[in-house]
Amino acid sequence: MSRLAGIDRLACAVVLLDAEGRTRFLNLAAEQTFETPMRVIEGTVFARLFGNGAVIDDLVHDAGLNAFEQKRLDLTLERNGREPLAVHCVAVVPEPDLGGLLLEFREIDQRIRKDREQRMLESVRVNRELVRNLAHEIKNPLGGIRGAAQLLESEVEGTSLREYAQVIIKEADRLQTLVDRLLAPHRHPRLVGDVNIHEVLERVRSVVLAEYPSGLNIQRDYDASLPDFRGDKEQLIQALLNLVRNAAQVMQGRGGILLTTRIARQVTIDTRRHRLALDLHVVDDGPGVPEDIRDRIFLPLVTGREGGSGLGLTLAQTFVQQHGGVIACESRPGRTDFRILLPLP
């Protein structure tokens, strides 16, 4: 096993099986990919993890007959209670003392997902800067409009024109609130300290359940081994509150939300490789993100909800990015999964 120690550093999932197909070794990426720790699966038949594991049994059988030295194939592995996993598999017959079969798995959609996330992040940065500059340009004349409307209101007191002046003041105040929200992430200095992500999630959970006391079920699946990290606790509370509250609003306060935390290893965030990261999911069973805005939900002023401002997800993405992380979304009717990756020390 010491000869395989370096494989733990690989980003792809690697599994070593004996001649009977029993698991001898999983690297860290394989534990993460198949969501199964080595201590649980060691010595068991690897193919039994999957509903269609017969294809892996066939590879083990053919390897025992020396039918190949290396074989490549695309597989869709069916997992009980989880979404199917599409992978490209490289099967290699190793040296006799290592085992019966060495399998390397790479998620087929991994590169597509990374490219999409990279494009999304760049688009969010460009649009956020554009909107911030626009908000600054609006701010000064908006103050002048409001001031002029106030003077007009005092001059036309007692006439029907006073009502029009009040409409101008109210709309100016509404726009001022919108501008303030657009500029909020850039105005206040970050207050960095030790953050326990589960304390953050419990705070968010209690707030949203207080807003929706009946009909909403928020479950937790936490990894208690997650370490504290340095960050702005209030920013992270606001980011997660926006995500969880958005899910509750879309479901009109009736449905299920699942909060999960895990440790991810050897992950790439915005082109940078990190040894450890927080892998946090906010999953709801609502109607899903409308398909026409699915690729734009983190852009400012884009919303699929009537009456929404289109800023909640933008601010959440901004706060997470300021911590070196990223938010991604996978959505279909009945399941929407917002995934946050944050680097850990």
PyMOL commands that set and color helices and strands:
alter all, ss='L'
color gray80, all
select helices_A, chain A and resi 2-9+28-34+38-41+46-49+54-64+110-155+161-187+197-211+233-250+291-293+312-321
alter helices_A, ss='H'
color red, helices_A
select strands_A, chain A and resi 13-17+23-26+70-77+85-92+101-107+192-195+216-221+229-232+255-269+272-284+326-332+335-343
alter strands_A, ss='S'
color yellow, strands_A
deselect
rebuild
show_as cartoon
